[in-house]
Each structure stands twice: as structure tokens, then as C-alpha cells.
Amino acid sequence: MKTKSLFISTIAMVVLLVVALATGTFAWYTSQSTATGESAALSTAASTSATIALAWSPSGTGSQVTFGVSNVDPMIPTTELATYDTGSGGVPPVFESGVLGVTGGGQEYFRTVSSPASPWKQKDSTNAFNTLYLRNLNPNAGAKITTSVTLPTTGNSGETIVDNNDILRVAIYSVVGDATEHTLIGVWGVASAGDAYYGDLTAYPGTGEYTDYLVGTFMSGASTLSLTGSGAASVTFDVPKSTNAVIEIYAWLEGTVLDNDRSALSTTGDEVTFNVTFSAAEI
């Protein structure tokens, strides 16, 4: 007997407004004494499926959710992003950011380190809820979910940099049912912008009177994340019948790339859009 899989698509469209990281306000490589980012607004996530819902409550059946305002800042994760289990002591990813000075010998060092730094995470427009549920409403069958993220296009060409679209990073986790395991679905980025680095800035002490951290030492020891390209699908996860999965989305700008020149670009207030697509096949 032949069976036919039911294919369902759930599309979460996120419009990310990257505004005003003005020159002198933040740059990864700068001698400024503060590191701040401006607000970013996100619009909506929508479901086109009658059997899969996106909602801010475990009983919601809506087809659309609206994101609230948050910050998107340059930073890096301190360790490689990976699946973690809170039931066995695992913890969410930690991010760091830094502001640099220059030594008398011309070496750049981390004047200050902000740890933890706060990446963008999903929340609703009223700031009342921040848990996003992907709900399998089908009482008869489980669903195999495949996730992809379509990143923004960039106008950058060679050494000509006109936008920061290419340094947006998006990481997505899922927590299915009553599980305590936070499964890393993937980390998306545009490879042409360079690698996505991770590492603990505070692990690279400077020398002499510069008791903070030398940039050269950090970059020589830092590791890179494995990135999934724009539009590509990543690891599948299963959601049993009549079960919810919590979706966790992190977004940040690649801190090792955003310098003074790129900081100036953010004053244009251009929108950056990325689409998160959940495709579900009946199992």
C-alpha cells in the first residue's frame, strides 16, 4: 500500500531594521569608551498551514505573530554554538562584545569587554511574551520539520562596502515537547563576508601595562562557526502529533567585521530582511 506524505510549509518572515550604529557610537576596532547599539524593529512571522501554528502561547492557533523592538549589536559567541541540555546543566549560548584601544606600540587591545552581550531574541510586540511556539495541530501524525533562512542580499562588491546586510548572523534552536534539550538547528551567514568567529575575549590577556586583551592574540586563537548558506535547509527535527516545539532565534552582527567604516553605514537606516521557513512533512 502506498502512502502519500503531506507537505506543509510554514513561513516566518522577519523584517529586521538595522538602525544607526553611528560612527563614534560603536565599532569593534575603535578607541571609544562605550559600545552601544540602537533599536531594531521586526515585523511578523506567519504560517500558511492549517495544521501548523506559530503562537506566543502553548494553546495558540494563530497564523501570524508580530515581533517587538529589540537591539541588534556586533558581538561573537564565546563558544561554538551547539545543542545543549538544561536537564544536565547545559546553558544557553553566551556572547561577548568589545571596545578597543591602541597600545603605544600600535597594537590593538580590548579596552573593555562586555560579557555577556545580548543578541536579538524573539519577543512579541507588547514585550509581554518571548516564548515562540511552533505547534503541530495534527492529532493523527507527527511532523518532520526542516528549517531554512534566506538572508538579505548585499550591494557590496570587492572592497566597496555599501551595506551591512552580509554580516547578519541568525541561529535557531528548537525544544520539542517536554524535552530539556535545546537542539541547534543551524547558524546562517553569508560566507562572502568572512568567517563567523567565536571565542572568549577574556581568555587572551595582554602584556605589560595593557592588562586587557590583545586583538592579535585573540584572532590568532579564535575559531570559526560552521555556517549554513542563505536559503539552504538545515537539520530536521520531529514534532510528535498534537505537540509543541519552542523556537529560539538569535540574531547579531559579526563583531569581527563591523569596523568604523561599517558603523557609518548603519546611519542610513536601511531595512534588512531575512525569511525563516519551516517545511513540514507528515511522518
TORKOL-4160 file (C-alpha; in steps of 0.2 Angstrom, whole numbers, padded with zeros to 4 digits, m for minus):
283
<pt num="1" X="0000" Y="0000" Z="0000"/>
<pt num="2" X="0007" Y="0017" Z="m0005"/>
<pt num="3" X="0006" Y="0032" Z="0007"/>
<pt num="4" X="0007" Y="0050" Z="0002"/>
<pt num="5" X="0017" Y="0062" Z="0013"/>
<pt num="6" X="0008" Y="0078" Z="0017"/>
<pt num="7" X="0019" Y="0093" Z="0014"/>
<pt num="8" X="0016" Y="0108" Z="0023"/>
<pt num="9" X="0025" Y="0125" Z="0023"/>
<pt num="10" X="0026" Y="0137" Z="0037"/>
<pt num="11" X="0035" Y="0153" Z="0033"/>
<pt num="12" X="0041" Y="0165" Z="0046"/>
<pt num="13" X="0046" Y="0182" Z="0038"/>
<pt num="14" X="0056" Y="0193" Z="0048"/>
<pt num="15" X="0060" Y="0211" Z="0043"/>
<pt num="16" X="0075" Y="0217" Z="0053"/>
<pt num="17" X="0078" Y="0236" Z="0053"/>
<pt num="18" X="0096" Y="0239" Z="0057"/>
<pt num="19" X="0097" Y="0257" Z="0063"/>
<pt num="20" X="0111" Y="0269" Z="0067"/>
<pt num="21" X="0126" Y="0261" Z="0074"/>
<pt num="22" X="0133" Y="0279" Z="0071"/>
<pt num="23" X="0152" Y="0282" Z="0069"/>
<pt num="24" X="0159" Y="0285" Z="0086"/>
<pt num="25" X="0145" Y="0276" Z="0095"/>
<pt num="26" X="0151" Y="0258" Z="0092"/>
<pt num="27" X="0165" Y="0250" Z="0082"/>
<pt num="28" X="0173" Y="0234" Z="0085"/>
<pt num="29" X="0190" Y="0242" Z="0081"/>
<pt num="30" X="0189" Y="0259" Z="0089"/>
<pt num="31" X="0196" Y="0268" Z="0105"/>
<pt num="32" X="0178" Y="0274" Z="0110"/>
<pt num="33" X="0174" Y="0271" Z="0128"/>
<pt num="34" X="0157" Y="0264" Z="0126"/>
<pt num="35" X="0149" Y="0251" Z="0115"/>
<pt num="36" X="0130" Y="0253" Z="0111"/>
<pt num="37" X="0118" Y="0248" Z="0098"/>
<pt num="38" X="0102" Y="0256" Z="0093"/>
<pt num="39" X="0085" Y="0248" Z="0092"/>
<pt num="40" X="0079" Y="0236" Z="0078"/>
<pt num="41" X="0061" Y="0233" Z="0074"/>
<pt num="42" X="0055" Y="0216" Z="0067"/>
<pt num="43" X="0038" Y="0214" Z="0059"/>
<pt num="44" X="0029" Y="0197" Z="0058"/>
<pt num="45" X="0030" Y="0178" Z="0057"/>
<pt num="46" X="0017" Y="0170" Z="0048"/>
<pt num="47" X="0010" Y="0152" Z="0045"/>
<pt num="48" X="0002" Y="0147" Z="0029"/>
<pt num="49" X="m0003" Y="0130" Z="0036"/>
<pt num="50" X="m0019" Y="0125" Z="0044"/>
<pt num="51" X="m0010" Y="0111" Z="0054"/>
<pt num="52" X="0005" Y="0120" Z="0060"/>
<pt num="53" X="0003" Y="0136" Z="0070"/>
<pt num="54" X="0015" Y="0149" Z="0077"/>
<pt num="55" X="0010" Y="0157" Z="0093"/>
<pt num="56" X="0015" Y="0166" Z="0109"/>
<pt num="57" X="0006" Y="0153" Z="0120"/>
<pt num="58" X="0006" Y="0134" Z="0120"/>
<pt num="59" X="m0013" Y="0134" Z="0115"/>
<pt num="60" X="m0012" Y="0147" Z="0102"/>
<pt num="61" X="m0018" Y="0143" Z="0084"/>
<pt num="62" X="m0015" Y="0159" Z="0075"/>
<pt num="63" X="m0007" Y="0160" Z="0058"/>
<pt num="64" X="0004" Y="0176" Z="0062"/>
<pt num="65" X="0014" Y="0183" Z="0076"/>
<pt num="66" X="0021" Y="0201" Z="0077"/>
<pt num="67" X="0039" Y="0204" Z="0084"/>
<pt num="68" X="0043" Y="0218" Z="0096"/>
<pt num="69" X="0058" Y="0230" Z="0096"/>
<pt num="70" X="0075" Y="0225" Z="0102"/>
<pt num="71" X="0093" Y="0228" Z="0099"/>
<pt num="72" X="0105" Y="0220" Z="0086"/>
<pt num="73" X="0123" Y="0223" Z="0090"/>
<pt num="74" X="0140" Y="0217" Z="0084"/>
<pt num="75" X="0147" Y="0203" Z="0095"/>
<pt num="76" X="0153" Y="0185" Z="0095"/>
<pt num="77" X="0148" Y="0169" Z="0104"/>
<pt num="78" X="0161" Y="0164" Z="0117"/>
<pt num="79" X="0160" Y="0146" Z="0112"/>
<pt num="80" X="0155" Y="0136" Z="0097"/>
<pt num="81" X="0136" Y="0136" Z="0096"/>
<pt num="82" X="0129" Y="0118" Z="0099"/>
<pt num="83" X="0115" Y="0108" Z="0106"/>
<pt num="84" X="0114" Y="0109" Z="0125"/>
<pt num="85" X="0103" Y="0101" Z="0138"/>
<pt num="86" X="0097" Y="0111" Z="0153"/>
<pt num="87" X="0092" Y="0095" Z="0161"/>
<pt num="88" X="0110" Y="0090" Z="0163"/>
<pt num="89" X="0117" Y="0108" Z="0167"/>
<pt num="90" X="0119" Y="0115" Z="0150"/>
<pt num="91" X="0117" Y="0134" Z="0147"/>
<pt num="92" X="0111" Y="0145" Z="0133"/>
<pt num="93" X="0125" Y="0152" Z="0122"/>
<pt num="94" X="0135" Y="0167" Z="0129"/>
<pt num="95" X="0140" Y="0182" Z="0118"/>
<pt num="96" X="0154" Y="0195" Z="0121"/>
<pt num="97" X="0157" Y="0212" Z="0113"/>
<pt num="98" X="0172" Y="0223" Z="0115"/>
<pt num="99" X="0179" Y="0241" Z="0113"/>
<pt num="100" X="0197" Y="0243" Z="0108"/>
<pt num="101" X="0211" Y="0254" Z="0111"/>
<pt num="102" X="0229" Y="0255" Z="0103"/>
<pt num="103" X="0245" Y="0252" Z="0113"/>
<pt num="104" X="0260" Y="0264" Z="0112"/>
<pt num="105" X="0267" Y="0251" Z="0100"/>
<pt num="106" X="0252" Y="0252" Z="0089"/>
<pt num="107" X="0244" Y="0235" Z="0094"/>
<pt num="108" X="0225" Y="0235" Z="0096"/>
<pt num="109" X="0219" Y="0228" Z="0113"/>
<pt num="110" X="0202" Y="0226" Z="0121"/>
<pt num="111" X="0200" Y="0241" Z="0132"/>
<pt num="112" X="0183" Y="0235" Z="0138"/>
<pt num="113" X="0174" Y="0218" Z="0136"/>
<pt num="114" X="0155" Y="0217" Z="0138"/>
<pt num="115" X="0151" Y="0200" Z="0144"/>
<pt num="116" X="0138" Y="0194" Z="0142"/>
<pt num="117" X="0132" Y="0204" Z="0127"/>
<pt num="118" X="0114" Y="0202" Z="0122"/>
<pt num="119" X="0110" Y="0196" Z="0104"/>
<pt num="120" X="0092" Y="0199" Z="0097"/>
<pt num="121" X="0080" Y="0186" Z="0103"/>
<pt num="122" X="0061" Y="0184" Z="0098"/>
<pt num="123" X="0048" Y="0193" Z="0108"/>
<pt num="124" X="0030" Y="0199" Z="0104"/>
<pt num="125" X="0026" Y="0217" Z="0100"/>
<pt num="126" X="0019" Y="0221" Z="0118"/>
<pt num="127" X="0035" Y="0214" Z="0126"/>
<pt num="128" X="0024" Y="0203" Z="0137"/>
<pt num="129" X="0029" Y="0186" Z="0129"/>
<pt num="130" X="0046" Y="0180" Z="0122"/>
<pt num="131" X="0042" Y="0161" Z="0120"/>
<pt num="132" X="0038" Y="0157" Z="0102"/>
<pt num="133" X="0029" Y="0140" Z="0099"/>
<pt num="134" X="0028" Y="0130" Z="0083"/>
<pt num="135" X="0013" Y="0119" Z="0086"/>
<pt num="136" X="0009" Y="0103" Z="0077"/>
<pt num="137" X="m0010" Y="0103" Z="0077"/>
<pt num="138" X="m0012" Y="0087" Z="0068"/>
<pt num="139" X="m0019" Y="0074" Z="0081"/>
<pt num="140" X="m0015" Y="0059" Z="0069"/>
<pt num="141" X="0003" Y="0061" Z="0064"/>
<pt num="142" X="0019" Y="0068" Z="0068"/>
<pt num="143" X="0028" Y="0081" Z="0058"/>
<pt num="144" X="0046" Y="0082" Z="0052"/>
<pt num="145" X="0052" Y="0100" Z="0051"/>
<pt num="146" X="0066" Y="0107" Z="0040"/>
<pt num="147" X="0072" Y="0124" Z="0043"/>
<pt num="148" X="0080" Y="0137" Z="0031"/>
<pt num="149" X="0084" Y="0155" Z="0032"/>
<pt num="150" X="0085" Y="0167" Z="0017"/>
<pt num="151" X="0097" Y="0181" Z="0021"/>
<pt num="152" X="0097" Y="0198" Z="0014"/>
<pt num="153" X="0106" Y="0202" Z="m0002"/>
<pt num="154" X="0121" Y="0214" Z="m0002"/>
<pt num="155" X="0127" Y="0228" Z="m0013"/>
<pt num="156" X="0145" Y="0226" Z="m0008"/>
<pt num="157" X="0157" Y="0222" Z="m0021"/>
<pt num="158" X="0175" Y="0218" Z="m0018"/>
<pt num="159" X="0182" Y="0232" Z="m0006"/>
<pt num="160" X="0167" Y="0243" Z="m0010"/>
<pt num="161" X="0156" Y="0241" Z="0006"/>
<pt num="162" X="0139" Y="0249" Z="0005"/>
<pt num="163" X="0129" Y="0240" Z="0017"/>
<pt num="164" X="0130" Y="0228" Z="0032"/>
<pt num="165" X="0117" Y="0215" Z="0025"/>
<pt num="166" X="0131" Y="0202" Z="0023"/>
<pt num="167" X="0136" Y="0202" Z="0042"/>
<pt num="168" X="0120" Y="0197" Z="0049"/>
<pt num="169" X="0120" Y="0180" Z="0058"/>
<pt num="170" X="0105" Y="0170" Z="0063"/>
<pt num="171" X="0105" Y="0155" Z="0074"/>
<pt num="172" X="0089" Y="0144" Z="0078"/>
<pt num="173" X="0086" Y="0132" Z="0091"/>
<pt num="174" X="0071" Y="0120" Z="0095"/>
<pt num="175" X="0065" Y="0112" Z="0111"/>
<pt num="176" X="0052" Y="0099" Z="0107"/>
<pt num="177" X="0038" Y="0095" Z="0119"/>
<pt num="178" X="0044" Y="0092" Z="0137"/>
<pt num="179" X="0062" Y="0089" Z="0132"/>
<pt num="180" X="0076" Y="0099" Z="0141"/>
<pt num="181" X="0087" Y="0098" Z="0125"/>
<pt num="182" X="0089" Y="0114" Z="0115"/>
<pt num="183" X="0093" Y="0107" Z="0098"/>
<pt num="184" X="0104" Y="0118" Z="0087"/>
<pt num="185" X="0095" Y="0118" Z="0070"/>
<pt num="186" X="0108" Y="0129" Z="0062"/>
<pt num="187" X="0118" Y="0145" Z="0060"/>
<pt num="188" X="0116" Y="0155" Z="0044"/>
<pt num="189" X="0128" Y="0168" Z="0037"/>
<pt num="190" X="0135" Y="0174" Z="0021"/>
<pt num="191" X="0152" Y="0167" Z="0018"/>
<pt num="192" X="0157" Y="0181" Z="0007"/>
<pt num="193" X="0158" Y="0192" Z="0022"/>
<pt num="194" X="0171" Y="0181" Z="0030"/>
<pt num="195" X="0171" Y="0169" Z="0044"/>
<pt num="196" X="0159" Y="0169" Z="0059"/>
<pt num="197" X="0171" Y="0169" Z="0074"/>
<pt num="198" X="0168" Y="0163" Z="0092"/>
<pt num="199" X="0180" Y="0164" Z="0107"/>
<pt num="200" X="0181" Y="0171" Z="0124"/>
<pt num="201" X="0189" Y="0188" Z="0124"/>
<pt num="202" X="0194" Y="0187" Z="0142"/>
<pt num="203" X="0205" Y="0172" Z="0139"/>
<pt num="204" X="0218" Y="0182" Z="0129"/>
<pt num="205" X="0227" Y="0193" Z="0141"/>
<pt num="206" X="0238" Y="0207" Z="0135"/>
<pt num="207" X="0256" Y="0211" Z="0142"/>
<pt num="208" X="0264" Y="0225" Z="0151"/>
<pt num="209" X="0254" Y="0240" Z="0156"/>
<pt num="210" X="0240" Y="0234" Z="0144"/>
<pt num="211" X="0231" Y="0222" Z="0156"/>
<pt num="212" X="0216" Y="0220" Z="0145"/>
<pt num="213" X="0217" Y="0209" Z="0129"/>
<pt num="214" X="0227" Y="0210" Z="0113"/>
<pt num="215" X="0217" Y="0208" Z="0097"/>
<pt num="216" X="0230" Y="0199" Z="0088"/>
<pt num="217" X="0232" Y="0186" Z="0101"/>
<pt num="218" X="0213" Y="0183" Z="0101"/>
<pt num="219" X="0211" Y="0182" Z="0082"/>
<pt num="220" X="0226" Y="0170" Z="0081"/>
<pt num="221" X="0217" Y="0158" Z="0093"/>
<pt num="222" X="0199" Y="0161" Z="0089"/>
<pt num="223" X="0189" Y="0148" Z="0080"/>
<pt num="224" X="0175" Y="0149" Z="0067"/>
<pt num="225" X="0157" Y="0143" Z="0066"/>
<pt num="226" X="0151" Y="0132" Z="0053"/>
<pt num="227" X="0139" Y="0142" Z="0043"/>
<pt num="228" X="0124" Y="0137" Z="0033"/>
<pt num="229" X="0121" Y="0147" Z="0017"/>
<pt num="230" X="0107" Y="0158" Z="0013"/>
<pt num="231" X="0092" Y="0149" Z="0008"/>
<pt num="232" X="0099" Y="0132" Z="0012"/>
<pt num="233" X="0090" Y="0119" Z="0023"/>
<pt num="234" X="0097" Y="0113" Z="0039"/>
<pt num="235" X="0095" Y="0099" Z="0052"/>
<pt num="236" X="0077" Y="0092" Z="0053"/>
<pt num="237" X="0068" Y="0089" Z="0069"/>
<pt num="238" X="0052" Y="0079" Z="0073"/>
<pt num="239" X="0037" Y="0086" Z="0082"/>
<pt num="240" X="0025" Y="0072" Z="0088"/>
<pt num="241" X="0006" Y="0073" Z="0084"/>
<pt num="242" X="m0003" Y="0087" Z="0095"/>
<pt num="243" X="0014" Y="0093" Z="0102"/>
<pt num="244" X="0023" Y="0110" Z="0103"/>
<pt num="245" X="0041" Y="0115" Z="0100"/>
<pt num="246" X="0048" Y="0131" Z="0106"/>
<pt num="247" X="0058" Y="0140" Z="0093"/>
<pt num="248" X="0073" Y="0151" Z="0099"/>
<pt num="249" X="0080" Y="0164" Z="0087"/>
<pt num="250" X="0096" Y="0173" Z="0090"/>
<pt num="251" X="0102" Y="0187" Z="0078"/>
<pt num="252" X="0118" Y="0198" Z="0079"/>
<pt num="253" X="0130" Y="0207" Z="0068"/>
<pt num="254" X="0148" Y="0199" Z="0065"/>
<pt num="255" X="0158" Y="0208" Z="0078"/>
<pt num="256" X="0175" Y="0204" Z="0070"/>
<pt num="257" X="0169" Y="0213" Z="0053"/>
<pt num="258" X="0160" Y="0228" Z="0059"/>
<pt num="259" X="0173" Y="0242" Z="0060"/>
<pt num="260" X="0172" Y="0261" Z="0060"/>
<pt num="261" X="0168" Y="0262" Z="0041"/>
<pt num="262" X="0154" Y="0249" Z="0043"/>
<pt num="263" X="0147" Y="0258" Z="0058"/>
<pt num="264" X="0144" Y="0273" Z="0047"/>
<pt num="265" X="0134" Y="0263" Z="0035"/>
<pt num="266" X="0120" Y="0260" Z="0048"/>
<pt num="267" X="0116" Y="0278" Z="0049"/>
<pt num="268" X="0106" Y="0275" Z="0033"/>
<pt num="269" X="0093" Y="0265" Z="0042"/>
<pt num="270" X="0091" Y="0253" Z="0028"/>
<pt num="271" X="0080" Y="0238" Z="0031"/>
<pt num="272" X="0087" Y="0221" Z="0032"/>
<pt num="273" X="0075" Y="0206" Z="0029"/>
<pt num="274" X="0078" Y="0188" Z="0031"/>
<pt num="275" X="0065" Y="0174" Z="0029"/>
<pt num="276" X="0064" Y="0159" Z="0041"/>
<pt num="277" X="0055" Y="0144" Z="0033"/>
<pt num="278" X="0049" Y="0129" Z="0042"/>
<pt num="279" X="0044" Y="0115" Z="0030"/>
<pt num="280" X="0034" Y="0100" Z="0037"/>
<pt num="281" X="0032" Y="0083" Z="0030"/>
<pt num="282" X="0020" Y="0071" Z="0039"/>
<pt num="283" X="0028" Y="0056" Z="0047"/>
